[in-house]
Amino acid sequence: MSRLVVLPTSRAGWVLLIVFVAVVAAGIWPVIGWVNRAVLVLGLPLLVVWSYVVIFACFAVMLIANRVLEHKEDEHD
């Protein structure tokens, strides 16, 4: 029977999972409530800037994870 959820097997995998979950958590309601203020940053509302930060942080974590996991797979072959 195949598993629906695959857990990390290395320390780097666990660290990347925790970082990714933290970044995603930064984009949900409680944090958005803290950031949703009438402040402009470079002419954009703070909430829009925060959204961009969360999106690019997710991208960066996934990019790093792909590079780290690809490197670890090469070591095993």
All heavy atoms as a GROMACS GRO file, in nm:
protein
  604
    1MET      N    1   0.084  -0.118   0.000
    1MET     CA    2   0.000   0.000   0.000
    1MET      C    3   0.089   0.124   0.000
    1MET      O    4   0.182   0.136   0.078
    1MET     CB    5  -0.089  -0.002   0.123
    1MET     CG    6  -0.184   0.111   0.132
    1MET     SD    7  -0.304   0.076   0.260
    1MET     CE    8  -0.394   0.224   0.252
    2SER      N    9   0.061   0.216  -0.088
    2SER     CA   10   0.143   0.338  -0.096
    2SER      C   11   0.100   0.438   0.010
    2SER      O   12  -0.015   0.443   0.050
    2SER     CB   13   0.132   0.400  -0.235
    2SER     OG   14   0.001   0.444  -0.256
    3ARG      N   15   0.196   0.516   0.053
    3ARG     CA   16   0.169   0.616   0.155
    3ARG      C   17   0.123   0.746   0.090
    3ARG      O   18   0.174   0.785  -0.015
    3ARG     CB   19   0.296   0.643   0.235
    3ARG     CG   20   0.343   0.520   0.311
    3ARG     CD   21   0.476   0.546   0.371
    3ARG     NE   22   0.458   0.614   0.499
    3ARG     CZ   23   0.557   0.652   0.574
    3ARG    NH1   24   0.681   0.632   0.537
    3ARG    NH2   25   0.533   0.711   0.689
    4LEU      N   26   0.030   0.812   0.154
    4LEU     CA   27  -0.017   0.941   0.103
    4LEU      C   28   0.079   1.054   0.137
    4LEU      O   29   0.090   1.151   0.065
    4LEU     CB   30  -0.156   0.972   0.159
    4LEU     CG   31  -0.268   0.879   0.113
    4LEU    CD1   32  -0.397   0.916   0.183
    4LEU    CD2   33  -0.284   0.885  -0.036
    5VAL      N   34   0.147   1.041   0.250
    5VAL     CA   35   0.239   1.143   0.296
    5VAL      C   36   0.377   1.080   0.308
    5VAL      O   37   0.393   0.975   0.370
    5VAL     CB   38   0.196   1.201   0.432
    5VAL    CG1   39   0.298   1.301   0.483
    5VAL    CG2   40   0.059   1.263   0.422
    6VAL      N   41   0.475   1.142   0.247
    6VAL     CA   42   0.613   1.095   0.256
    6VAL      C   43   0.689   1.190   0.347
    6VAL      O   44   0.694   1.311   0.321
    6VAL     CB   45   0.679   1.090   0.116
    6VAL    CG1   46   0.822   1.044   0.128
    6VAL    CG2   47   0.600   1.000   0.024
    7LEU      N   48   0.744   1.138   0.454
    7LEU     CA   49   0.818   1.221   0.549
    7LEU      C   50   0.965   1.227   0.511
    7LEU      O   51   1.019   1.133   0.452
    7LEU     CB   52   0.803   1.164   0.690
    7LEU     CG   53   0.661   1.162   0.745
    7LEU    CD1   54   0.658   1.093   0.880
    7LEU    CD2   55   0.607   1.303   0.757
    8PRO      N   56   1.032   1.336   0.544
    8PRO     CA   57   1.176   1.348   0.515
    8PRO      C   58   1.255   1.240   0.589
    8PRO      O   59   1.216   1.196   0.698
    8PRO     CB   60   1.212   1.486   0.566
    8PRO     CG   61   1.084   1.560   0.578
    8PRO     CD   62   0.979   1.459   0.604
    9THR      N   63   1.366   1.201   0.530
    9THR     CA   64   1.451   1.100   0.593
    9THR      C   65   1.584   1.157   0.641
    9THR      O   66   1.659   1.088   0.709
    9THR     CB   67   1.480   0.986   0.494
    9THR    OG1   68   1.541   1.040   0.377
    9THR    CG2   69   1.351   0.914   0.457
   10SER      N   70   1.613   1.282   0.607
   10SER     CA   71   1.740   1.341   0.648
   10SER      C   72   1.715   1.466   0.732
   10SER      O   73   1.604   1.521   0.733
   10SER     CB   74   1.823   1.378   0.525
   10SER     OG   75   1.761   1.482   0.454
   11ARG      N   76   1.819   1.508   0.799
   11ARG     CA   77   1.809   1.630   0.879
   11ARG      C   78   1.781   1.751   0.790
   11ARG      O   79   1.700   1.837   0.824
   11ARG     CB   80   1.937   1.651   0.958
   11ARG     CG   81   1.934   1.778   1.041
   11ARG     CD   82   2.053   1.792   1.126
   11ARG     NE   83   2.040   1.692   1.232
   11ARG     CZ   84   2.119   1.685   1.336
   11ARG    NH1   85   2.219   1.767   1.349
   11ARG    NH2   86   2.099   1.593   1.429
   12ALA      N   87   1.848   1.756   0.674
   12ALA     CA   88   1.826   1.868   0.581
   12ALA      C   89   1.681   1.870   0.533
   12ALA      O   90   1.620   1.975   0.519
   12ALA     CB   91   1.921   1.858   0.463
   13GLY      N   92   1.626   1.752   0.509
   13GLY     CA   93   1.486   1.744   0.466
   13GLY      C   94   1.391   1.795   0.572
   13GLY      O   95   1.294   1.866   0.542
   14TRP      N   96   1.416   1.761   0.697
   14TRP     CA   97   1.331   1.809   0.807
   14TRP      C   98   1.343   1.960   0.823
   14TRP      O   99   1.243   2.029   0.844
   14TRP     CB  100   1.366   1.739   0.938
   14TRP     CG  101   1.304   1.604   0.947
   14TRP    CD1  102   1.366   1.484   0.934
   14TRP    CD2  103   1.165   1.575   0.969
   14TRP    NE1  104   1.274   1.383   0.945
   14TRP    CE2  105   1.150   1.435   0.968
   14TRP    CE3  106   1.052   1.653   0.989
   14TRP    CZ2  107   1.028   1.373   0.986
   14TRP    CZ3  108   0.930   1.591   1.008
   14TRP    CH2  109   0.919   1.453   1.007
   15VAL      N  110   1.465   2.012   0.813
   15VAL     CA  111   1.485   2.157   0.826
   15VAL      C  112   1.411   2.231   0.714
   15VAL      O  113   1.341   2.330   0.739
   15VAL     CB  114   1.635   2.193   0.825
   15VAL    CG1  115   1.657   2.342   0.810
   15VAL    CG2  116   1.702   2.141   0.951
   16LEU      N  117   1.422   2.180   0.592
   16LEU     CA  118   1.354   2.244   0.480
   16LEU      C  119   1.202   2.235   0.495
   16LEU      O  120   1.130   2.330   0.462
   16LEU     CB  121   1.398   2.181   0.348
   16LEU     CG  122   1.540   2.217   0.306
   16LEU    CD1  123   1.588   2.125   0.196
   16LEU    CD2  124   1.547   2.362   0.264
   17LEU      N  125   1.152   2.124   0.546
   17LEU     CA  126   1.009   2.111   0.570
   17LEU      C  127   0.961   2.213   0.673
   17LEU      O  128   0.860   2.281   0.653
   17LEU     CB  129   0.974   1.970   0.616
   17LEU     CG  130   0.828   1.948   0.653
   17LEU    CD1  131   0.738   1.962   0.531
   17LEU    CD2  132   0.809   1.812   0.717
   18ILE      N  133   1.034   2.227   0.782
   18ILE     CA  134   0.997   2.322   0.887
   18ILE      C  135   1.002   2.466   0.835
   18ILE      O  136   0.912   2.546   0.861
   18ILE     CB  137   1.088   2.304   1.011
   18ILE    CG1  138   1.056   2.170   1.077
   18ILE    CG2  139   1.073   2.419   1.108
   18ILE    CD1  140   1.157   2.126   1.181
   19VAL      N  141   1.105   2.498   0.757
   19VAL     CA  142   1.116   2.633   0.701
   19VAL      C  143   1.001   2.659   0.605
   19VAL      O  144   0.940   2.767   0.607
   19VAL     CB  145   1.253   2.652   0.631
   19VAL    CG1  146   1.257   2.781   0.553
   19VAL    CG2  147   1.365   2.648   0.733
   20PHE      N  148   0.967   2.562   0.520
   20PHE     CA  149   0.857   2.580   0.425
   20PHE      C  150   0.724   2.600   0.497
   20PHE      O  151   0.646   2.688   0.462
   20PHE     CB  152   0.850   2.462   0.328
   20PHE     CG  153   0.745   2.480   0.222
   20PHE    CD1  154   0.765   2.568   0.118
   20PHE    CD2  155   0.626   2.411   0.229
   20PHE    CE1  156   0.669   2.587   0.021
   20PHE    CE2  157   0.529   2.429   0.133
   20PHE     CZ  158   0.551   2.516   0.028
   21VAL      N  159   0.700   2.519   0.600
   21VAL     CA  160   0.575   2.534   0.677
   21VAL      C  161   0.571   2.671   0.745
   21VAL      O  162   0.466   2.736   0.749
   21VAL     CB  163   0.560   2.419   0.779
   21VAL    CG1  164   0.448   2.446   0.877
   21VAL    CG2  165   0.537   2.287   0.706
   22ALA      N  166   0.684   2.719   0.794
   22ALA     CA  167   0.688   2.852   0.857
   22ALA      C  168   0.659   2.961   0.755
   22ALA      O  169   0.586   3.057   0.786
   22ALA     CB  170   0.825   2.874   0.921
   23VAL      N  171   0.712   2.948   0.635
   23VAL     CA  172   0.686   3.048   0.531
   23VAL      C  173   0.539   3.047   0.492
   23VAL      O  174   0.477   3.153   0.477
   23VAL     CB  175   0.778   3.025   0.408
   23VAL    CG1  176   0.734   3.109   0.291
   23VAL    CG2  177   0.922   3.054   0.444
   24VAL      N  178   0.483   2.928   0.476
   24VAL     CA  179   0.340   2.920   0.442
   24VAL      C  180   0.256   2.977   0.555
   24VAL      O  181   0.158   3.048   0.532
   24VAL     CB  182   0.300   2.774   0.410
   24VAL    CG1  183   0.150   2.759   0.397
   24VAL    CG2  184   0.368   2.729   0.281
   25ALA      N  185   0.294   2.949   0.680
   25ALA     CA  186   0.221   3.003   0.795
   25ALA      C  187   0.228   3.155   0.798
   25ALA      O  188   0.135   3.221   0.847
   25ALA     CB  189   0.276   2.945   0.925
   26ALA      N  190   0.335   3.212   0.743
   26ALA     CA  191   0.346   3.358   0.738
   26ALA      C  192   0.245   3.419   0.643
   26ALA      O  193   0.221   3.540   0.647
   26ALA     CB  194   0.488   3.398   0.696
   27GLY      N  195   0.182   3.336   0.559
   27GLY     CA  196   0.086   3.389   0.463
   27GLY      C  197  -0.059   3.361   0.499
   27GLY      O  198  -0.147   3.384   0.417
   28ILE      N  199  -0.085   3.313   0.621
   28ILE     CA  200  -0.225   3.287   0.660
   28ILE      C  201  -0.274   3.393   0.757
   28ILE      O  202  -0.198   3.479   0.802
   28ILE     CB  203  -0.243   3.144   0.716
   28ILE    CG1  204  -0.156   3.122   0.838
   28ILE    CG2  205  -0.212   3.041   0.610
   28ILE    CD1  206  -0.180   2.988   0.906
   29TRP      N  207  -0.399   3.384   0.794
   29TRP     CA  208  -0.469   3.494   0.859
   29TRP      C  209  -0.404   3.557   0.982
   29TRP      O  210  -0.390   3.679   0.986
   29TRP     CB  211  -0.614   3.456   0.891
   29TRP     CG  212  -0.676   3.566   0.970
   29TRP    CD1  213  -0.719   3.562   1.097
   29TRP    CD2  214  -0.697   3.701   0.926
   29TRP    NE1  215  -0.766   3.685   1.136
   29TRP    CE2  216  -0.752   3.771   1.032
   29TRP    CE3  217  -0.671   3.768   0.809
   29TRP    CZ2  218  -0.785   3.906   1.023
   29TRP    CZ3  219  -0.704   3.902   0.800
   29TRP    CH2  220  -0.761   3.969   0.907
   30PRO      N  221  -0.364   3.485   1.083
   30PRO     CA  222  -0.312   3.559   1.201
   30PRO      C  223  -0.196   3.653   1.167
   30PRO      O  224  -0.192   3.766   1.214
   30PRO     CB  225  -0.266   3.450   1.296
   30PRO     CG  226  -0.344   3.330   1.256
   30PRO     CD  227  -0.364   3.341   1.108
   31VAL      N  228  -0.106   3.608   1.083
   31VAL     CA  229   0.008   3.693   1.047
   31VAL      C  230  -0.038   3.806   0.956
   31VAL      O  231   0.008   3.920   0.970
   31VAL     CB  232   0.118   3.608   0.980
   31VAL    CG1  233   0.234   3.696   0.937
   31VAL    CG2  234   0.165   3.499   1.075
   32ILE      N  235  -0.127   3.776   0.864
   32ILE     CA  236  -0.178   3.881   0.775
   32ILE      C  237  -0.247   3.991   0.857
   32ILE      O  238  -0.236   4.109   0.825
   32ILE     CB  239  -0.274   3.821   0.670
   32ILE    CG1  240  -0.194   3.738   0.571
   32ILE    CG2  241  -0.351   3.929   0.598
   32ILE    CD1  242  -0.278   3.665   0.471
   33GLY      N  243  -0.315   3.953   0.964
   33GLY     CA  244  -0.378   4.052   1.050
   33GLY      C  245  -0.277   4.146   1.114
   33GLY      O  246  -0.305   4.264   1.136
   34TRP      N  247  -0.158   4.095   1.145
   34TRP     CA  248  -0.054   4.179   1.203
   34TRP      C  249   0.006   4.273   1.099
   34TRP      O  250   0.052   4.382   1.131
   34TRP     CB  251   0.058   4.094   1.262
   34TRP     CG  252   0.015   4.002   1.371
   34TRP    CD1  253  -0.089   4.020   1.458
   34TRP    CD2  254   0.073   3.877   1.404
   34TRP    NE1  255  -0.099   3.912   1.542
   34TRP    CE2  256   0.000   3.824   1.512
   34TRP    CE3  257   0.180   3.804   1.354
   34TRP    CZ2  258   0.031   3.702   1.570
   34TRP    CZ3  259   0.211   3.682   1.413
   34TRP    CH2  260   0.136   3.633   1.519
   35VAL      N  261   0.006   4.230   0.973
   35VAL     CA  262   0.071   4.307   0.867
   35VAL      C  263  -0.027   4.403   0.800
   35VAL      O  264   0.015   4.502   0.739
   35VAL     CB  265   0.132   4.210   0.762
   35VAL    CG1  266   0.195   4.284   0.647
   35VAL    CG2  267   0.234   4.119   0.828
   36ASN      N  268  -0.155   4.378   0.812
   36ASN     CA  269  -0.256   4.459   0.742
   36ASN      C  270  -0.272   4.595   0.811
   36ASN      O  271  -0.356   4.614   0.898
   36ASN     CB  272  -0.389   4.383   0.739
   36ASN     CG  273  -0.488   4.447   0.645
   36ASN    OD1  274  -0.453   4.535   0.568
   36ASN    ND2  275  -0.612   4.402   0.653
   37ARG      N  276  -0.190   4.689   0.768
   37ARG     CA  277  -0.192   4.825   0.824
   37ARG      C  278  -0.193   4.926   0.708
   37ARG      O  279  -0.154   4.894   0.597
   37ARG     CB  280  -0.069   4.849   0.909
   37ARG     CG  281  -0.055   4.751   1.023
   37ARG     CD  282   0.053   4.792   1.119
   37ARG     NE  283   0.082   4.690   1.217
   37ARG     CZ  284   0.004   4.657   1.318
   37ARG    NH1  285  -0.109   4.719   1.335
   37ARG    NH2  286   0.039   4.563   1.403
   38ALA      N  287  -0.236   5.044   0.738
   38ALA     CA  288  -0.239   5.151   0.637
   38ALA      C  289  -0.102   5.215   0.626
   38ALA      O  290  -0.080   5.331   0.661
   38ALA     CB  291  -0.345   5.254   0.674
   39VAL      N  292  -0.007   5.138   0.575
   39VAL     CA  293   0.131   5.185   0.558
   39VAL      C  294   0.171   5.157   0.414
   39VAL      O  295   0.140   5.051   0.360
   39VAL     CB  296   0.226   5.109   0.654
   39VAL    CG1  297   0.370   5.147   0.629
   39VAL    CG2  298   0.187   5.132   0.798
   40LEU      N  299   0.240   5.252   0.353
   40LEU     CA  300   0.289   5.231   0.217
   40LEU      C  301   0.439   5.203   0.221
   40LEU      O  302   0.514   5.269   0.293
   40LEU     CB  303   0.263   5.354   0.131
   40LEU     CG  304   0.117   5.386   0.100
   40LEU    CD1  305   0.109   5.511   0.014
   40LEU    CD2  306   0.050   5.269   0.031
   41VAL      N  307   0.480   5.103   0.144
   41VAL     CA  308   0.620   5.070   0.129
   41VAL      C  309   0.650   5.078  -0.020
   41VAL      O  310   0.596   4.998  -0.099
   41VAL     CB  311   0.651   4.928   0.183
   41VAL    CG1  312   0.796   4.892   0.159
   41VAL    CG2  313   0.614   4.918   0.329
   42LEU      N  314   0.733   5.173  -0.059
   42LEU     CA  315   0.763   5.197  -0.200
   42LEU      C  316   0.636   5.218  -0.283
   42LEU      O  317   0.624   5.171  -0.395
   42LEU     CB  318   0.846   5.081  -0.257
   42LEU     CG  319   0.981   5.057  -0.191
   42LEU    CD1  320   1.046   4.931  -0.246
   42LEU    CD2  321   1.072   5.176  -0.210
   43GLY      N  322   0.538   5.282  -0.224
   43GLY     CA  323   0.414   5.312  -0.293
   43GLY      C  324   0.312   5.198  -0.294
   43GLY      O  325   0.205   5.212  -0.352
   44LEU      N  326   0.345   5.087  -0.232
   44LEU     CA  327   0.253   4.972  -0.226
   44LEU      C  328   0.206   4.952  -0.082
   44LEU      O  329   0.283   4.974   0.012
   44LEU     CB  330   0.324   4.845  -0.273
   44LEU     CG  331   0.367   4.840  -0.419
   44LEU    CD1  332   0.454   4.719  -0.443
   44LEU    CD2  333   0.246   4.839  -0.509
   45PRO      N  334   0.083   4.906  -0.065
   45PRO     CA  335   0.037   4.874   0.070
   45PRO      C  336   0.125   4.765   0.133
   45PRO      O  337   0.174   4.676   0.063
   45PRO     CB  338  -0.105   4.824   0.049
   45PRO     CG  339  -0.146   4.876  -0.085
   45PRO     CD  340  -0.021   4.886  -0.165
   46LEU      N  341   0.142   4.772   0.262
   46LEU     CA  342   0.227   4.676   0.333
   46LEU      C  343   0.181   4.532   0.310
   46LEU      O  344   0.262   4.441   0.297
   46LEU     CB  345   0.227   4.709   0.483
   46LEU     CG  346   0.317   4.622   0.571
   46LEU    CD1  347   0.462   4.632   0.527
   46LEU    CD2  348   0.302   4.663   0.717
   47LEU      N  349   0.050   4.510   0.301
   47LEU     CA  350  -0.003   4.376   0.280
   47LEU      C  351   0.041   4.320   0.144
   47LEU      O  352   0.074   4.202   0.133
   47LEU     CB  353  -0.155   4.377   0.291
   47LEU     CG  354  -0.224   4.241   0.287
   47LEU    CD1  355  -0.173   4.152   0.400
   47LEU    CD2  356  -0.374   4.259   0.298
   48VAL      N  357   0.046   4.403   0.043
   48VAL     CA  358   0.092   4.358  -0.090
   48VAL      C  359   0.241   4.322  -0.085
   48VAL      O  360   0.283   4.220  -0.138
   48VAL     CB  361   0.064   4.466  -0.196
   48VAL    CG1  362   0.127   4.430  -0.329
   48VAL    CG2  363  -0.086   4.487  -0.211
   49VAL      N  364   0.319   4.407  -0.020
   49VAL     CA  365   0.462   4.380  -0.007
   49VAL      C  366   0.483   4.249   0.070
   49VAL      O  367   0.566   4.166   0.032
   49VAL     CB  368   0.534   4.498   0.062
   49VAL    CG1  369   0.680   4.465   0.090
   49VAL    CG2  370   0.523   4.623  -0.023
   50TRP      N  371   0.408   4.228   0.176
   50TRP     CA  372   0.419   4.105   0.255
   50TRP      C  373   0.382   3.983   0.168
   50TRP      O  374   0.448   3.880   0.176
   50TRP     CB  375   0.329   4.112   0.378
   50TRP     CG  376   0.343   3.993   0.465
   50TRP    CD1  377   0.253   3.892   0.482
   50TRP    CD2  378   0.454   3.960   0.548
   50TRP    NE1  379   0.301   3.799   0.570
   50TRP    CE2  380   0.425   3.838   0.611
   50TRP    CE3  381   0.576   4.022   0.573
   50TRP    CZ2  382   0.514   3.777   0.698
   50TRP    CZ3  383   0.664   3.960   0.661
   50TRP    CH2  384   0.633   3.840   0.723
   51SER      N  385   0.280   3.997   0.085
   51SER     CA  386   0.241   3.887  -0.004
   51SER      C  387   0.354   3.852  -0.099
   51SER      O  388   0.382   3.734  -0.122
   51SER     CB  389   0.116   3.925  -0.083
   51SER     OG  390   0.008   3.947   0.004
   52TYR      N  391   0.418   3.954  -0.156
   52TYR     CA  392   0.533   3.929  -0.245
   52TYR      C  393   0.646   3.860  -0.169
   52TYR      O  394   0.710   3.769  -0.222
   52TYR     CB  395   0.584   4.059  -0.307
   52TYR     CG  396   0.496   4.115  -0.415
   52TYR    CD1  397   0.474   4.251  -0.425
   52TYR    CD2  398   0.435   4.032  -0.509
   52TYR    CE1  399   0.394   4.304  -0.525
   52TYR    CE2  400   0.354   4.084  -0.609
   52TYR     CZ  401   0.334   4.219  -0.616
   52TYR     OH  402   0.256   4.272  -0.715
   53VAL      N  403   0.672   3.903  -0.048
   53VAL     CA  404   0.778   3.841   0.033
   53VAL      C  405   0.746   3.693   0.057
   53VAL      O  406   0.834   3.607   0.043
   53VAL     CB  407   0.796   3.917   0.167
   53VAL    CG1  408   0.881   3.838   0.263
   53VAL    CG2  409   0.855   4.054   0.142
   54VAL      N  410   0.623   3.662   0.091
   54VAL     CA  411   0.584   3.523   0.116
   54VAL      C  412   0.598   3.439  -0.011
   54VAL      O  413   0.651   3.328  -0.008
   54VAL     CB  414   0.441   3.515   0.173
   54VAL    CG1  415   0.389   3.372   0.175
   54VAL    CG2  416   0.436   3.574   0.313
   55ILE      N  417   0.552   3.492  -0.124
   55ILE     CA  418   0.561   3.418  -0.250
   55ILE      C  419   0.706   3.392  -0.287
   55ILE      O  420   0.744   3.279  -0.322
   55ILE     CB  421   0.489   3.496  -0.362
   55ILE    CG1  422   0.338   3.492  -0.338
   55ILE    CG2  423   0.523   3.439  -0.499
   55ILE    CD1  424   0.259   3.587  -0.425
   56PHE      N  425   0.791   3.494  -0.282
   56PHE     CA  426   0.932   3.474  -0.318
   56PHE      C  427   1.005   3.388  -0.216
   56PHE      O  428   1.096   3.313  -0.252
   56PHE     CB  429   1.001   3.609  -0.338
   56PHE     CG  430   0.961   3.676  -0.465
   56PHE    CD1  431   0.897   3.799  -0.463
   56PHE    CD2  432   0.984   3.616  -0.588
   56PHE    CE1  433   0.859   3.860  -0.581
   56PHE    CE2  434   0.946   3.676  -0.707
   56PHE     CZ  435   0.883   3.800  -0.703
   57ALA      N  436   0.966   3.393  -0.089
   57ALA     CA  437   1.027   3.306   0.011
   57ALA      C  438   0.990   3.160  -0.015
   57ALA      O  439   1.074   3.070  -0.003
   57ALA     CB  440   0.985   3.348   0.152
   58CYS      N  441   0.864   3.134  -0.051
   58CYS     CA  442   0.823   2.997  -0.087
   58CYS      C  443   0.904   2.948  -0.206
   58CYS      O  444   0.954   2.835  -0.208
   58CYS     CB  445   0.675   2.991  -0.120
   58CYS     SG  446   0.567   2.996   0.022
   59PHE      N  447   0.919   3.033  -0.307
   59PHE     CA  448   0.998   2.998  -0.424
   59PHE      C  449   1.142   2.965  -0.385
   59PHE      O  450   1.199   2.865  -0.429
   59PHE     CB  451   0.994   3.112  -0.526
   59PHE     CG  452   1.092   3.097  -0.637
   59PHE    CD1  453   1.066   3.010  -0.741
   59PHE    CD2  454   1.211   3.167  -0.638
   59PHE    CE1  455   1.157   2.995  -0.845
   59PHE    CE2  456   1.302   3.153  -0.739
   59PHE     CZ  457   1.276   3.066  -0.844
   60ALA      N  458   1.202   3.049  -0.301
   60ALA     CA  459   1.341   3.028  -0.260
   60ALA      C  460   1.358   2.898  -0.182
   60ALA      O  461   1.453   2.823  -0.206
   60ALA     CB  462   1.389   3.148  -0.177
   61VAL      N  463   1.267   2.870  -0.090
   61VAL     CA  464   1.277   2.747  -0.011
   61VAL      C  465   1.262   2.625  -0.101
   61VAL      O  466   1.337   2.527  -0.087
   61VAL     CB  467   1.172   2.746   0.103
   61VAL    CG1  468   1.166   2.610   0.170
   61VAL    CG2  469   1.205   2.853   0.205
   62MET      N  470   1.168   2.628  -0.195
   62MET     CA  471   1.151   2.514  -0.285
   62MET      C  472   1.272   2.498  -0.376
   62MET      O  473   1.314   2.385  -0.404
   62MET     CB  474   1.023   2.530  -0.367
   62MET     CG  475   0.898   2.508  -0.285
   62MET     SD  476   0.747   2.506  -0.381
   62MET     CE  477   0.724   2.681  -0.410
   63LEU      N  478   1.331   2.608  -0.422
   63LEU     CA  479   1.451   2.600  -0.505
   63LEU      C  480   1.567   2.538  -0.427
   63LEU      O  481   1.636   2.449  -0.476
   63LEU     CB  482   1.488   2.740  -0.555
   63LEU     CG  483   1.609   2.748  -0.646
   63LEU    CD1  484   1.582   2.678  -0.778
   63LEU    CD2  485   1.645   2.894  -0.671
   64ILE      N  486   1.587   2.585  -0.305
   64ILE     CA  487   1.693   2.530  -0.220
   64ILE      C  488   1.668   2.382  -0.192
   64ILE      O  489   1.760   2.300  -0.198
   64ILE     CB  490   1.705   2.610  -0.090
   64ILE    CG1  491   1.758   2.751  -0.120
   64ILE    CG2  492   1.795   2.540   0.011
   64ILE    CD1  493   1.744   2.848  -0.004
   65ALA      N  494   1.543   2.347  -0.164
   65ALA     CA  495   1.510   2.206  -0.137
   65ALA      C  496   1.540   2.119  -0.258
   65ALA      O  497   1.597   2.010  -0.243
   65ALA     CB  498   1.363   2.194  -0.098
   66ASN      N  499   1.504   2.165  -0.376
   66ASN     CA  500   1.534   2.086  -0.496
   66ASN      C  501   1.683   2.069  -0.515
   66ASN      O  502   1.729   1.960  -0.551
   66ASN     CB  503   1.472   2.152  -0.619
   66ASN     CG  504   1.324   2.128  -0.627
   66ASN    OD1  505   1.272   2.032  -0.574
   66ASN    ND2  506   1.255   2.218  -0.695
   67ARG      N  507   1.759   2.173  -0.491
   67ARG     CA  508   1.905   2.163  -0.507
   67ARG      C  509   1.965   2.070  -0.403
   67ARG      O  510   2.050   1.986  -0.434
   67ARG     CB  511   1.970   2.301  -0.496
   67ARG     CG  512   1.923   2.399  -0.599
   67ARG     CD  513   2.017   2.404  -0.717
   67ARG     NE  514   1.958   2.475  -0.828
   67ARG     CZ  515   1.982   2.602  -0.858
   67ARG    NH1  516   2.064   2.672  -0.784
   67ARG    NH2  517   1.924   2.656  -0.963
   68VAL      N  518   1.922   2.080  -0.278
   68VAL     CA  519   1.977   1.997  -0.171
   68VAL      C  520   1.940   1.851  -0.192
   68VAL      O  521   2.024   1.761  -0.183
   68VAL     CB  522   1.929   2.046  -0.033
   68VAL    CG1  523   1.959   1.945   0.076
   68VAL    CG2  524   1.992   2.180   0.000
   69LEU      N  525   1.815   1.825  -0.223
   69LEU     CA  526   1.770   1.687  -0.240
   69LEU      C  527   1.829   1.625  -0.366
   69LEU      O  528   1.860   1.507  -0.368
   69LEU     CB  529   1.618   1.681  -0.241
   69LEU     CG  530   1.552   1.726  -0.110
   69LEU    CD1  531   1.401   1.722  -0.123
   69LEU    CD2  532   1.599   1.642   0.006
   70GLU      N  533   1.846   1.703  -0.472
   70GLU     CA  534   1.908   1.653  -0.593
   70GLU      C  535   2.053   1.616  -0.565
   70GLU      O  536   2.101   1.512  -0.609
   70GLU     CB  537   1.901   1.759  -0.702
   70GLU     CG  538   1.962   1.718  -0.834
   70GLU     CD  539   1.948   1.828  -0.936
   70GLU    OE1  540   1.840   1.840  -0.994
   70GLU    OE2  541   2.048   1.902  -0.956
   71HIS      N  542   2.122   1.698  -0.487
   71HIS     CA  543   2.261   1.672  -0.450
   71HIS      C  544   2.270   1.544  -0.367
   71HIS      O  545   2.359   1.462  -0.387
   71HIS     CB  546   2.320   1.791  -0.376
   71HIS     CG  547   2.461   1.771  -0.332
   71HIS    ND1  548   2.565   1.761  -0.421
   71HIS    CD2  549   2.515   1.760  -0.208
   71HIS    CE1  550   2.678   1.743  -0.353
   71HIS    NE2  551   2.650   1.742  -0.225
   72LYS      N  552   2.178   1.524  -0.275
   72LYS     CA  553   2.180   1.404  -0.190
   72LYS      C  554   2.150   1.279  -0.271
   72LYS      O  555   2.204   1.174  -0.244
   72LYS     CB  556   2.082   1.420  -0.075
   72LYS     CG  557   2.125   1.524   0.026
   72LYS     CD  558   2.068   1.493   0.160
   72LYS     CE  559   2.113   1.596   0.258
   72LYS     NZ  560   2.233   1.561   0.327
   73GLU      N  561   2.061   1.289  -0.372
   73GLU     CA  562   2.033   1.173  -0.457
   73GLU      C  563   2.155   1.136  -0.540
   73GLU      O  564   2.181   1.019  -0.564
   73GLU     CB  565   1.914   1.203  -0.548
   73GLU     CG  566   1.782   1.201  -0.477
   73GLU     CD  567   1.665   1.233  -0.569
   73GLU    OE1  568   1.688   1.254  -0.690
   73GLU    OE2  569   1.553   1.236  -0.519
   74ASP      N  570   2.232   1.234  -0.586
   74ASP     CA  571   2.353   1.206  -0.663
   74ASP      C  572   2.456   1.133  -0.579
   74ASP      O  573   2.532   1.051  -0.629
   74ASP     CB  574   2.413   1.336  -0.717
   74ASP     CG  575   2.330   1.396  -0.828
   74ASP    OD1  576   2.245   1.323  -0.886
   74ASP    OD2  577   2.346   1.517  -0.857
   75GLU      N  578   2.463   1.162  -0.449
   75GLU     CA  579   2.557   1.095  -0.360
   75GLU      C  580   2.524   0.948  -0.342
   75GLU      O  581   2.610   0.866  -0.324
   75GLU     CB  582   2.560   1.164  -0.224
   75GLU     CG  583   2.624   1.300  -0.225
   75GLU     CD  584   2.619   1.368  -0.089
   75GLU    OE1  585   2.558   1.312   0.003
   75GLU    OE2  586   2.673   1.478  -0.076
   76HIS      N  587   2.394   0.915  -0.346
   76HIS     CA  588   2.352   0.776  -0.323
   76HIS      C  589   2.372   0.688  -0.447
   76HIS      O  590   2.377   0.568  -0.436
   76HIS     CB  591   2.206   0.770  -0.280
   76HIS     CG  592   2.184   0.823  -0.142
   76HIS    ND1  593   2.238   0.764  -0.032
   76HIS    CD2  594   2.116   0.932  -0.097
   76HIS    CE1  595   2.203   0.831   0.076
   76HIS    NE2  596   2.129   0.935   0.039
   77ASP      N  597   2.382   0.747  -0.565
   77ASP     CA  598   2.398   0.667  -0.687
   77ASP      C  599   2.540   0.626  -0.710
   77ASP      O  600   2.634   0.658  -0.660
   77ASP     CB  601   2.348   0.746  -0.809
   77ASP     CG  602   2.195   0.762  -0.803
   77ASP    OD1  603   2.131   0.680  -0.738
   77ASP    OD2  604   2.146   0.858  -0.866
   0.00000   0.00000   0.00000
